Amino acid sequence: MSTEQDNWDYQILVNEEGQYSLWPEFKDEPNGWTAVGPIADKMTCLEWIATNWTDSRPVSLQQKMAAVTVI
């Protein structure tokens, strides 16, 4: 089933924790989020996220885990 939102163009947003989100391109970005990647249809944006968001852990967790020394 198709919805009106399927016909919108989206922008891809990322926050400081490295988490991605789709956002309708006609809306202002919410505080704490930055536009990255293409402005495109929903499927193109989802494909871009799948290709570029290779570690879904928040950046703070990635840093903490990298700092742990394995004995």
N, C-alpha and C positions, 0 to 999 in steps of 0.2 A: 504494500500500500504506500503510495507516494503522498507526501505532505508538502505544504507550502514551503517549509524550511528546507526541503530537499532541493528547491530551486534557487535558494539564496547562495551568494558567494560568501565565503568565510575567510577569516584570517586565522593564522595559527599564533597562539600566544604561549609564552613560557614565563614561569615565575622564577624567583631567585633560588628556589629549590630544584630547578631543572625539570619541573613538571609541565606538561603541555596540555593545551585546551583549544577547542575550536570556539570561535567567537564570530557572530555575524559582522561582516565587514562594515556595515552601515552604523554600527554602534561604537561609541568611544571605548577604548581599552579601559578595563577596570584598574584601579590603583594596584601596583605591585606586579603587573603583567606587562610584557614587552612583545611586540609583534615580531615574528620571525617567519621565514619560509614564504611560500607563495600565497597570494589571495586568489582563491579558486573555488570550484564546486566542492561539496562535502567529501566526495570519494577521493578526489585528488589530494585534499588536505589530510585525510586519514591515511592515505598511502605515504605521504611525506612524513607524517609522524611515525608510522610504523618503521620506516627506513632510518629515521634520524634519532628516535628516542630508544636507544639501545639498552639503557639501564634505567628502569622505572623507579629505582630507589631514590628518595630525596637526596640532594647533594650533601646535606649535613650528615646523613647516615653513611653515605659513601666515604666521606672524610673520616668519620669515626672508625669505620671498619678498616680503612687503609692504615690508620694509626695504631691498630692493635697488632702487637707482635705475637706471632705464633711460635710456640716453643716446641 
